[in-house]
Amino acid sequence: MALTGASTSVVDMSSDTTGLVIAKGTTAERNAISSPQAGMIRNNTETDKVEVYNGANWRNLVEAGNATPPLIVDYLVIAGGGAGGVIGGGGGAGGFRTSFGTGNINGGSTAVENSLTLATGIQYAVSVGVKGIATVTPGNSGPGGTSGNGGNSELSGSGITTITSTGGGGGGNYPNGVGGSGGSGGGGSSRVSLIAGGSRVTNPIQGFDGSDNNPVSPYPAGGGGGADTAGNYGNLGYASGGTALASSITGVQVLYAGGGGCGYQSYYSGGVNVSGGGGGASDGVGSSNATSATANTGSGGGGGGFGTNLYYGQGGDGGSGVVILRYPDSYTINFQTGVGFISLTATLSATSEKVTTITAGSGTITFV
């Protein structure tokens, strides 16, 4: 290979029969470069891509030339789950909206939506819905009404349609609490007469309705709706929440947005399992209370039961929401303004993507 000066370039390293070997190494070795300079290039041996440093970030070179891949972003936006009632319905799951395949159980309640095409330097607003809080304390049967709904989660900004997942409806409290409406509806309270469950949000559909109670002895309340199925009521007290949906947007399959189980006497299940379903209802014996849903799943809390010693068990709180964004690894998210942001970013080396999971807070982000 010749190495000579040339009038049209800084250095001429042309050759007909050989090639240029540039610096190479892993992503970790790249990140260990203490002061990279704009224009620096290297070969990433993990992703098998040539990278260039633009003065702020490392970006991939593509076959078409010195360019970065388009900023196509997939999302999972889960709202906060509703809380369970006392002798009452399970909480409804928070709304489930996604552009990523769900691996769902029964066909799912929501269509997979379109991915987003975003731009660098534009501020996008993000908020994560808080959990619904049970509104009646242990030992207290009243005053009826509905337990706490979950908070909305949202992603919005210039050039995109706002994506809002609606908080789950709270479960009805004894003696006459109707299930709250939300992304999924909460279950109706226990009572001799029929008490309605809450309705789901439509346009777009984000979940399922909560169940009415069963006005037949022993008067079980209704389970909260989940992202995959409606809540249930049962005979002899067995009534579970609606099932959750699965998503692998983080690279690992996780269950989200299960409904909370209803409460009266005996044990009741919530959703599919502890991690993805809502909280289980209390057994109603002694001072036992319902189970709260797992944080950042958007699941509903379990309904509190009625004990053999006339003890009213506490309803469970819902699970807080989450916003997850998946995008090309040549980009980085900067958190610009906000309150209480908690996030974690992981790199999926197999697909050259990053995944940022935002578990709390609200404010604005930009991509660079």
ZASEGU-613478 format. One line per 3 residues: number of its first residue (from 0); their letters; for each residue x negated, y, z of N, C-alpha, C. Coordinates in steps of 0.001 Angstrom, whole numbers, plus 500000, padded with zeros to 6 digits. Atoms other than C-alpha are relative to their C-alpha. Layout:
REM ZASEGU-613478
NUM> a> X,Y,Z,X,Y,Z,X,Y,Z | ...
//
This chain:
REM ZASEGU-613478
0> mal> 499141,498801,500000,500000,500000,500000,499115,501237,500000 | 500758,498746,500041,498681,503414,499117,500542,500988,501011 | 499618,498946,499058,498701,506210,501698,499296,501266,499540
3> tga> 500618,498822,500613,498100,509478,499896,500877,501217,500187 | 499224,498779,500023,499172,513090,499884,500746,500127,498681 | 499211,499816,501220,501805,514154,497349,500651,501360,500042
6> sts> 499432,498651,500053,503203,517466,496152,501471,500031,500365 | 498562,500030,499748,506818,516325,496649,500354,499349,501324 | 499719,500628,498711,506497,514645,500080,498847,500248,500944
9> vvd> 501055,499824,499009,504526,514840,503283,498950,498914,499842 | 500894,501142,500159,503066,511371,502853,500600,499074,498970 | 499560,500981,500987,503298,508923,499942,499498,498624,500430
12> mss> 500357,501362,499605,503382,505297,501128,500627,499003,499037 | 499328,500830,500995,504759,503827,497909,499221,498730,499724 | 500591,501277,500382,504123,500221,496910,501014,499210,499214
15> dtt> 499096,500808,500808,505586,497846,494346,500286,498651,500628 | 499894,501398,499536,505128,494645,496325,500105,499841,501503 | 499908,500109,498544,505330,495459,500042,501071,500940,500522
18> glv> 499000,499147,499387,507689,497197,502486,499465,500689,501232 | 500383,499233,498826,507503,499617,505389,500595,499356,501246 | 499545,500516,498716,507731,498206,508923,499994,501157,500996
21> iak> 499886,498886,499060,509025,500772,511435,500084,499471,501426 | 499883,500387,498587,509206,500775,515217,501278,499204,500222 | 498837,500852,499757,511599,498156,516583,500032,499580,501462
24> gtt> 499834,500443,498624,512986,496878,519865,501463,499897,500369 | 498640,500188,499507,516079,496229,521980,500648,501331,500365 | 499296,498797,499554,518734,498727,523092,499410,500529,501292
27> aer> 500580,499576,498719,517236,498774,526591,498651,500686,499776 | 501289,499376,500284,513785,499551,525155,500188,501364,499348 | 499694,498700,500586,515302,502341,523053,500365,501018,501074
30> nai> 499543,499080,498940,516990,503847,526125,498875,500388,500945 | 501131,499689,499122,513651,503763,527953,499066,501045,499404 | 500802,498934,500601,512135,506272,525487,500315,501302,500735
33> ssp> 499727,498898,499075,511745,509252,527801,500364,501301,499288 | 499740,498723,500686,511745,512120,525274,500073,499769,498493 | 499887,500236,501450,513023,511013,521847,500111,501332,499252
36> qag> 499982,498794,500819,512628,513588,519067,500994,499843,498865 | 499054,500021,501111,515219,514501,516448,499301,499494,498740 | 500561,500591,501201,514599,512481,513292,499264,498699,500231
39> mir> 500671,501268,499686,512971,509544,515084,500858,498833,499529 | 499260,501172,500472,513938,506204,513513,499377,498740,500564 | 500455,501297,499477,513669,502608,514717,500988,498932,499568
42> nnt> 499130,501138,500282,515102,499154,514103,500435,499374,501318 | 499477,500623,498792,517382,497813,516859,500068,498490,499761 | 500066,501447,500213,516601,494094,517144,501206,499256,500563
45> etd> 498772,500630,499486,519839,493386,519049,501138,500121,498994 | 498884,499763,500920,522250,494930,516535,499607,499802,498540 | 500534,500146,501365,520016,494435,513454,500385,501202,499141
48> kve> 499693,498763,500709,520606,498071,512476,498851,500990,500183 | 500961,498907,499891,518294,500984,511737,500706,501193,500645 | 499406,498902,499246,518936,503876,514144,499174,501274,499804
51> vyn> 500674,498710,500069,518098,507572,513957,500471,500865,501164 | 499662,499104,498896,517987,510091,516814,500291,501379,499436 | 499572,498731,500604,519907,513276,515919,499755,501214,500903
54> gan> 500261,498923,499054,518647,515353,518842,500844,499912,501245 | 499130,500192,498830,521447,514247,521186,500298,498525,500250 | 499626,501407,499880,522286,510589,520486,499326,499170,498916
57> wrn> 500431,500946,501013,521054,507521,518671,501207,499575,499178 | 498910,500392,500882,523209,506750,515624,499477,499070,498923 | 500390,500996,500995,523183,503962,513054,499916,500602,498606
60> lve> 500009,499761,501430,522109,504345,509462,500831,498908,499339 | 499160,500976,500684,524539,502635,507082,499551,499883,498557 | 500461,500277,501351,524153,501246,503577,500186,501185,499059
63> agn> 499738,498868,500879,525632,504362,501984,499004,501137,500195 | 500965,498931,499787,522859,506502,503436,499947,500399,501452 | 500187,499514,498642,522080,508567,506502,501324,500544,500522
66> atp> 498669,499619,499529,525554,508568,508011,500368,499126,501179 | 499493,500790,498881,527370,507352,511063,501362,499422,499629 | 498681,500561,500295,530445,505117,511040,501093,500958,500434
69> pli> 498897,499126,499575,533816,506878,511271,500388,499724,501442 | 499622,500112,498588,535085,507521,514778,501415,499427,500093 | 498734,500716,499865,537856,504914,514851,500094,499477,501429
72> vdy> 499865,500310,498576,539141,504458,518402,501239,499136,500222 | 498876,500796,499510,541305,501645,519766,500255,500346,501456 | 499641,499585,498652,543157,502221,522994,500939,498999,500662
75> lvi> 498998,500639,499152,545063,500586,525826,500363,501027,501059 | 499537,498965,499065,547157,503070,527834,501096,499377,500852 | 499086,500645,499059,548871,501573,530907,500380,500998,501085
78> agg> 499532,499079,498951,551012,503683,533273,500000,499303,501364 | 499913,500548,498654,551301,503227,537036,501280,499203,500191 | 498840,500844,499722,553654,500491,538262,500856,500551,501124
81> gag> 499085,499565,498954,556733,501165,540386,499879,499146,501257 | 500062,500700,498715,556992,500169,544058,501255,499166,500219 | 498863,500838,499649,559254,497467,545469,500844,500602,501101
84> gvi> 499087,499512,498973,562288,498184,547635,500041,499101,501222 | 499789,500778,498777,563331,496910,551070,501316,499244,499888 | 498917,500919,500363,565683,493907,550861,500411,500379,498578
87> ggg> 499748,499317,501244,565352,495154,547381,499279,499436,498810 | 500550,500420,501272,564247,494882,543823,498502,500182,499925 | 501407,499815,500285,560723,494436,542601,499788,501232,499151
90> gga> 500327,498840,500819,559003,497413,541032,499792,499621,498540 | 500230,500219,501422,558948,497703,537253,498570,500332,499610 | 501347,499740,500483,555658,497606,535363,499922,501349,499300
93> ggf> 500234,498798,500777,554182,500765,533920,499987,499704,498512 | 499966,500168,501449,554450,501329,530182,498703,499435,499452 | 501130,500684,500630,552141,499236,527974,499946,500446,498545
96> rts> 500168,499567,501389,550865,500873,524764,498559,499715,499562 | 501331,500397,500444,547945,499629,522676,499912,499975,498483 | 500290,500209,501419,546340,499560,519232,499180,498743,499800
99> fgt> 500858,501184,500029,544436,496393,520089,500858,498768,500225 | 499216,501226,499856,545760,492818,519798,500135,499568,501451 | 499698,500232,498596,547375,491622,523034,499813,498574,500477
102> gni> 500040,501377,499524,547186,487816,523100,501145,499723,500952 | 498886,500027,499070,550642,487997,524641,500620,498604,500124 | 499470,501297,499608,552751,485191,526061,501245,499633,499207
105> ngg> 498701,500323,500604,556236,485393,524575,500360,500922,498836 | 499717,499125,501126,555916,487647,521557,499862,501471,500336 | 500276,498632,499591,555571,490815,523587,501143,500958,499766
108> sta> 498965,498988,500136,557731,493865,523951,499551,501145,499116 | 500503,498833,500706,555493,496296,522139,499273,499585,498730 | 500769,500217,501219,554193,496414,518578,498599,500570,500195
111> ven> 501345,499439,499977,550457,496910,518160,500001,501250,499124 | 499945,498719,500696,550090,500562,517140,498725,500242,499197 | 501156,499698,500841,547643,502170,514731,498830,500518,500833
114> slt> 501185,499417,499389,544079,502905,515764,499964,501496,499715 | 500115,498556,500150,543141,506571,516128,498728,500364,499247 | 501178,499422,500633,540778,508478,513848,499745,501348,500657
117> lat> 500289,498798,499229,539184,511108,516079,498806,500729,499397 | 501096,499171,500485,536559,513818,515565,499096,500376,501160 | 500932,499559,498969,533451,514810,517463,500240,501475,500317
120> giq> 499911,498606,499591,533462,518044,519433,501393,500502,500303 | 498618,499608,499711,537273,518087,519865,500359,499506,501401 | 499580,500406,498663,538715,518033,523374,501292,499195,499925
123> yav> 498823,500854,499889,541167,515205,524034,500359,499866,501482 | 499530,500061,498617,543284,515144,527183,500316,498559,500382 | 499760,501338,499477,543413,511964,529278,500515,500119,501426
126> svg> 499553,500088,498612,545397,511201,532435,500366,498559,500311 | 499730,501364,499541,545744,507980,534426,501103,500052,501051 | 498859,499979,499095,549058,507293,536150,499712,499393,501363
129> vkg> 500172,500499,498631,549122,506825,539914,501033,498916,500290 | 499092,501070,499615,550824,503899,541618,501255,500558,500661 | 498800,499673,499246,554399,504052,542896,499855,499574,501445
132> iat> 500118,500253,498557,554635,504196,546694,501351,499569,500564 | 498764,500444,499350,557229,502248,548677,500505,501077,500949 | 499471,498832,499298,559572,504770,550286,500658,499682,501339
135> vtp> 499341,500363,498741,561015,502816,553226,499016,499228,500863 | 500979,500615,499109,558963,501771,556257,500533,498699,500580 | 499557,501269,499419,559051,498314,557885,500992,500197,501142
138> gns> 499021,499951,498930,561979,497661,560184,501190,500883,499714 | 498946,499049,500326,564221,500175,558414,500726,499520,498749 | 499251,500546,501131,567012,498988,556119,500467,501059,499015
141> gpg> 499419,498969,500857,568020,502319,554656,498953,500910,499437 | 498627,499569,500234,568751,504688,553164,500559,499587,498652 | 499568,500315,501359,569292,502903,549876,499187,500813,499014
144> gts> 500730,499242,500998,568306,504684,546723,498904,499164,499363 | 501032,500675,500776,565193,503853,544711,498635,500291,500590 | 501373,499829,499550,561614,503287,545777,499206,500770,498941
147> gng> 500763,499076,500832,558781,505244,544156,499659,499491,498614 | 500428,500312,501359,558240,505266,540395,498498,500216,499853 | 501399,499765,500319,554736,505029,538950,499826,501246,499153
150> gns> 500302,498809,500797,553020,507946,537214,499656,499668,498559 | 500302,500195,501415,552597,508393,533465,498490,500006,499743 | 501354,499893,500548,549301,507748,531644,500116,500566,498594
153> els> 499845,499294,501281,548545,509790,528542,498652,500238,499329 | 501135,499621,500845,546100,510410,525686,500541,500929,498924 | 499477,499027,500956,546591,513514,523525,498868,500892,499506
156> gsg> 500983,499065,500522,544752,516068,521427,500322,500395,498579 | 499780,499477,501328,544512,517908,518139,499877,498898,498952 | 500058,500933,501114,545321,515807,515097,500545,498621,500270
159> itt> 499434,501313,499700,546871,512833,516889,501357,500161,500679 | 498725,500025,499293,550345,511970,518112,499749,499609,501448 | 500202,500277,498579,550459,512053,521911,500470,498595,500350
162> its> 499683,501360,499556,550402,508565,523428,500312,500070,501485 | 499568,499950,498610,552423,508516,526634,500546,498636,500413 | 499432,501186,499364,552969,505400,528737,500727,500460,501254
165> tgg> 499150,499502,498923,555806,505968,531190,499880,499111,501238 | 500124,500737,498744,555489,504977,534851,501148,499037,500229 | 498994,501020,499723,557348,501879,536006,501049,500470,500982
168> ggg> 498916,499633,499096,560719,502211,537741,499878,499315,501356 | 500028,500578,498658,560879,501688,541494,501146,499021,500217 | 498939,500941,499644,562877,498807,542944,501032,500640,500913
171> gny> 498936,499453,499161,566222,499542,544577,499884,499560,501446 | 499978,500311,498567,566346,499722,548393,501417,499629,500450 | 498712,500361,499403,569142,498061,550376,500590,501238,500691
174> png> 498990,500943,500454,572068,498567,550604,500545,500256,498595 | 499333,499686,501264,572919,500233,547293,499042,500605,498983 | 501002,499393,500861,569691,501054,545476,499966,499408,498604
177> vgg> 500110,500394,501405,569848,500904,541684,498530,500060,499589 | 501375,499999,500459,566567,499999,540010,499678,501238,499177 | 500402,498813,500742,564654,502966,538616,499634,499684,498560
180> sgg> 500399,500143,501398,564122,503437,534891,498542,500403,499830 | 501393,499686,500245,560626,503605,533440,499477,499218,498818 | 500582,500814,501051,558170,501896,531121,500627,498622,500002
183> sgg> 499116,501135,499712,559764,498770,532590,500850,500392,501196 | 499080,499618,498934,562780,499030,534889,499783,499219,501272 | 500040,500675,498711,562851,498210,538589,501256,499182,500244
186> ggs> 498869,500857,499696,565157,495572,540035,500981,500642,500968 | 498974,499503,499094,568447,496321,541792,499908,499363,501380 | 500129,500458,498617,568762,495915,545576,500959,498850,500308
189> srv> 499132,501073,499529,570325,493022,547472,501305,500575,500545 | 498691,499559,499501,574067,493398,548147,501053,499010,499517 | 498922,500909,500390,577325,491437,547992,500555,500384,498642
192> sli> 499516,499540,501301,578454,493565,545041,498828,500122,499027 | 501027,499922,501026,576580,493844,541756,499301,501357,500032 | 500816,498789,500043,573729,496389,541757,499112,499918,498762
195> agg> 500678,500031,501290,572150,497307,538427,498491,500141,500137 | 501424,499787,500155,568512,497012,537497,499729,501210,499128 | 500369,498834,500796,566642,499848,535829,499719,499645,498551
198> srv> 500189,500214,501435,566305,500263,532075,498578,500369,499590 | 501322,499726,500540,563105,500317,530019,500032,501229,499094 | 500149,498920,500963,561815,503181,527908,499975,499407,498593
201> tnp> 500036,500409,501402,562409,502843,524171,499461,501138,499140 | 500493,499027,500990,561049,504634,521088,498717,500699,500442 | 500090,501436,500245,558560,503163,521390,500306,499194,501261
204> iqg> 499795,500915,498876,559426,500182,523557,498667,499753,500697 | 501231,500152,499213,556875,499867,526370,500080,498855,501001 | 499826,501051,499012,558275,497036,528479,501423,499486,499962
207> fdg> 498685,500621,499929,561486,495350,529650,500806,500523,501198 | 499102,499568,498927,564499,496030,531868,499737,499228,501291 | 499936,500701,498736,564628,495230,535544,501318,499248,500119
210> sdn> 498822,500850,499865,567172,492654,536682,501023,500594,500970 | 498959,499784,498993,570523,493204,538364,499764,499032,501157 | 500049,500976,498911,570886,491536,541739,500978,498854,499721
213> npv> 499051,501112,500093,572794,488301,542218,500945,500076,501196 | 499080,499789,498868,575910,489043,544350,500633,498699,500488 | 499550,501295,499498,576195,485398,545394,499033,499592,501097
216> spy> 500848,500354,498861,574881,484134,548751,498798,499184,499538 | 500353,499001,498993,572075,484645,549760,499656,501374,499444 | 500087,498638,500511,572279,487797,547650,498575,500452,499647
219> pag> 501339,499539,500366,568801,487978,546098,500069,501272,499168 | 500118,498794,500814,567763,491321,544645,499450,499633,498620 | 500505,500241,501351,566483,491712,541076,498508,500227,499893
222> ggg> 501416,499798,500260,562911,491344,539865,499776,501170,499053 | 500343,498909,500896,561196,494238,538140,499608,499502,498620 | 500378,500360,501363,560682,494187,534376,498495,500043,499797
225> gad> 501408,500013,500358,557275,493365,532913,499811,500363,498541 | 500284,499621,501382,555560,494213,529627,500396,498917,499006 | 499715,501097,500918,556413,490781,528178,501411,499445,500120
228> tag> 498637,500509,499811,559791,489785,529671,500720,500851,501041 | 499183,499307,499007,562655,491192,531739,499846,499356,501374 | 499948,500566,498656,562927,490741,535490,501101,498964,500115
231> nyg> 499044,501079,499784,564930,487851,536887,500729,500178,501327 | 499447,500252,498682,567384,487116,539648,500255,498505,500056 | 499850,501440,499898,567916,483652,540986,501019,499611,501038
234> nlg> 499184,500561,498935,570057,481436,543130,499092,499590,501155 | 500753,500381,498801,568921,480676,546683,498730,500827,500163 | 501074,499069,499708,566575,483622,546572,498821,500008,499063
237> yas> 501186,500039,500843,564083,482643,543866,500173,500917,498799 | 499894,499050,501101,563602,485575,541521,498662,500700,499809 | 501318,499439,500257,560366,486684,539914,500102,501251,499141
240> ggt> 500098,498874,500909,559273,489802,538097,499726,499544,498578 | 500300,500305,501392,558899,489947,534337,498508,499787,499787 | 501386,500380,500213,555687,488545,532916,499167,501126,499389
243> ala> 500968,499023,500474,552568,490524,532030,499606,499709,498548 | 500634,500202,501299,550785,490952,528693,498484,499996,500171 | 501453,500075,499951,547139,490114,528052,499378,500912,498955
246> ssi> 500777,499233,500970,544565,492327,526351,498525,499648,500164 | 501440,500257,499995,540936,491649,525389,499217,501218,499518 | 500654,498795,500499,540060,495256,524559,498645,500228,500656
249> tgv> 501276,499836,499310,537239,495183,527133,499002,498912,499639 | 500835,501158,500296,535817,491970,525665,500318,498813,500867 | 499547,501073,499108,537400,489916,528456,501516,500098,500117
252> qvl> 498542,499963,499938,541065,488933,528529,500471,500285,501427 | 499450,499584,498710,542948,490639,531371,501509,500168,499840 | 498550,499833,500002,546661,490645,532249,500377,501357,500592
255> yag> 499545,498682,499565,548451,493986,532623,501527,500035,500037 | 498589,499596,500021,551923,495279,533519,500966,498848,500221 | 499014,500983,499560,553692,492423,535286,500996,500627,500956
258> ggg> 498981,499472,499094,556941,493063,537180,499867,499438,501401 | 500030,500441,498609,557275,492801,540952,501154,499051,500318 | 498959,500929,499569,559208,489924,542553,501006,500666,500922
261> cgy> 498961,499399,499163,562490,490657,544350,499887,499509,501438 | 500062,500370,498595,563052,490402,548082,501354,499698,500610 | 498885,500199,499073,565564,488897,550499,499559,499073,501108
264> qsy> 500523,500933,499002,564622,485746,552338,499329,498860,499253 | 500842,500989,500658,562043,483069,551491,498986,500713,499102 | 501041,499407,500847,559066,483615,549138,500496,500181,498570
267> ysg> 499679,499755,501395,559409,485100,545667,498714,500361,499269 | 501213,499728,500753,556756,485250,542972,500128,501315,499258 | 499988,498780,500788,555762,488351,541032,499187,499833,498742
270> gvn> 500731,500053,501253,554825,488317,537372,499375,498647,499724 | 500659,501234,500401,552417,485716,535990,499077,499494,501100 | 500896,500377,498908,549783,485706,538726,499624,501252,500775
273> vsg> 500298,498877,499127,548237,487913,541360,499327,501148,499250 | 500760,498936,500648,545915,489800,539007,500789,500740,498935 | 499297,499336,501084,548277,490498,536132,501448,500241,500278
276> ggg> 498606,499828,499665,551709,490116,537628,500172,501002,501108 | 499716,499090,498907,553413,492337,540122,499809,499326,501337 | 500117,500543,498660,553310,491879,543861,501110,499012,500294
279> gas> 498977,500922,499537,555136,488959,545429,500802,500620,501127 | 499166,499485,498917,558030,489704,547742,499625,499333,501317 | 500310,500562,498688,557723,489112,551474,500883,498805,500296
282> dgv> 499170,501141,499587,558979,485969,553138,501086,500431,500973 | 498963,499480,499118,561006,488157,555491,499966,499436,501402 | 500086,500601,498670,559857,486211,558561,499060,500849,500856
285> gss> 500836,499208,499113,558469,488122,561532,499747,501371,499410 | 500342,498674,500500,556597,491215,560353,499373,499922,498607 | 500620,500166,501310,555646,489913,556908,500534,501027,499010
288> nat> 499636,498997,500990,555638,492543,554160,499697,499503,498594 | 500240,500364,501391,555657,492345,550382,498563,500319,499596 | 501341,499789,500526,552456,492268,548352,499995,501171,499027
291> sat> 500182,498931,500973,551269,495352,546525,499317,499459,498754 | 500599,500429,501262,550215,495026,542899,498523,500368,499955 | 501427,499761,500166,546564,494938,541841,499754,501359,499337
294> ant> 500325,498685,500558,545025,498360,541131,499594,499893,498539 | 500381,499846,501410,544592,499434,537482,500540,498914,499091 | 499282,500930,500880,546954,496784,536117,501347,500566,499570
297> gsg> 498688,499450,500310,550100,498969,536057,501141,499076,500355 | 498960,500959,499629,552056,496119,537661,500886,500546,501114 | 499056,499551,498986,555085,496518,539940,499766,499338,501344
300> ggg> 500117,500558,498652,555068,496010,543700,501159,499081,500328 | 498963,500943,499593,557029,493208,545349,501035,500638,500907 | 498946,499516,499130,560345,493771,547120,499916,499383,501387
303> ggf> 500037,500490,498627,560477,493466,550902,501220,499152,500333 | 498930,500934,499659,562587,490718,552455,500684,500309,501317 | 499227,499881,498766,565092,490349,555308,499692,498775,500842
306> gtn> 500486,501106,499195,563744,488229,558140,501044,499358,500895 | 499115,500739,499103,565295,485719,560467,500228,500735,501313 | 499841,499222,498766,564780,488143,563350,500482,501417,499693
309> lyy> 499443,498721,500430,566524,491005,561493,498918,501028,499707 | 501091,499097,500367,563145,492465,560480,500059,500259,498501 | 500008,499625,501401,563081,494363,557205,498561,500200,499550
312> gqg> 501386,499903,500445,559757,493800,555443,499773,501163,499049 | 500376,498871,500859,557961,496627,553685,499919,499569,498538 | 500229,500231,501419,558151,496809,549899,498552,500289,499637
315> gdg> 501382,499805,500420,554817,496643,548071,499844,501186,499054 | 500305,498918,500930,553212,499551,546245,499717,499430,498605 | 500363,500391,501350,552782,499413,542489,498499,500067,499782
318> gsg> 501408,499894,500369,549427,499117,540739,499757,501252,499178 | 500331,498811,500779,547758,502250,539380,499759,499633,498538 | 500167,500228,501427,547386,502680,535625,498539,499978,499578
321> vvi> 501354,500005,500546,544344,502651,533342,500074,500463,498547 | 500151,499642,501416,543201,504135,530014,498663,499434,499534 | 501209,500654,500514,540688,502083,527978,499836,500374,498530
324> lry> 500310,499568,501359,539000,503343,524795,498840,499163,499454 | 501024,500833,500647,536972,501171,522369,499613,500656,498676 | 500448,499163,501117,534829,502890,519707,498573,499608,499591
327> pds> 501342,500372,500448,531570,502574,517668,498926,500447,500985 | 500996,499709,498956,528462,502471,519847,499040,501127,499629 | 500817,498842,500363,526812,505309,517904,500545,501298,500580
330> yti> 499390,498822,499372,529124,507715,519765,499946,499876,501523 | 499978,499939,498537,529241,508784,523411,501145,500891,500438 | 498953,499158,499409,532103,510162,525528,499388,500895,501067
333> nfq> 500346,499047,498949,531415,513299,527539,501274,500435,500713 | 498863,499543,499202,533809,514172,530364,499820,501501,500232 | 500166,498553,500026,534358,517913,529974,500555,500679,501252
336> tgv> 499348,499391,498842,536875,519099,532553,500947,498985,500600 | 499038,500922,499416,539088,517310,535009,499867,499881,501498 | 499959,500233,498561,539902,516175,538500,500034,498501,500249
339> gfi> 499951,501373,499524,539027,512803,539980,499717,498932,498971 | 500306,501019,500993,537764,511063,536853,499114,498911,500603 | 500840,501154,499683,536430,507567,537553,499952,499148,498740
342> slt> 500094,500728,501257,535083,505695,534538,498762,499117,499986 | 501127,500906,500209,532747,502951,533391,499919,499708,498511 | 500203,500299,501417,531254,502453,529911,499094,498785,499854
345> atl> 500775,501199,500290,530008,499086,528660,499768,499919,498499 | 500313,500193,501412,528361,498165,525335,500248,498540,499621 | 499758,501337,500541,529610,495170,523329,499024,499809,498847
348> sat> 501051,500085,501012,526421,494306,521446,500410,499149,498809 | 499590,500891,501083,528124,491595,519383,500772,500736,498917 | 499182,499259,500963,530402,494165,517698,499516,501434,499807
351> sek> 500537,498633,500089,528263,497338,518037,501048,501029,500407 | 498969,499100,499481,531000,499001,520083,499745,500298,501471 | 499951,499673,498575,531370,500731,523421,501440,499927,500471
354> vtt> 498686,499994,499365,534290,500406,525814,499909,500858,501257 | 499935,499147,498815,535068,503175,528294,501324,499766,500704 | 498827,500277,499179,537485,502266,531088,500154,501118,501010
357> ita> 499730,498871,499105,539024,505245,532915,501063,499553,500995 | 499126,500579,498992,540593,504132,536180,500689,501026,500893 | 499348,498968,499179,541578,507466,537765,499671,501365,499427
360> gsg> 500285,498617,500310,541839,511189,537185,500730,500516,498771 | 499421,499348,501155,542927,513636,534512,499105,501157,499585 | 500812,498911,500513,541215,516181,532295,499738,499802,498528
363> tit> 500303,500076,501422,539509,516412,528900,498669,499295,499759 | 501222,500671,500418,536887,514388,527070,499668,500446,498573 | 500407,499814,501393,534888,514875,523853,499103,498834,499600
366> fv> 500940,500967,500549,533025,512455,521604,498853,500741,499343 | 501188,499430,500647,529481,513257,520483,499233,498868,499329
//
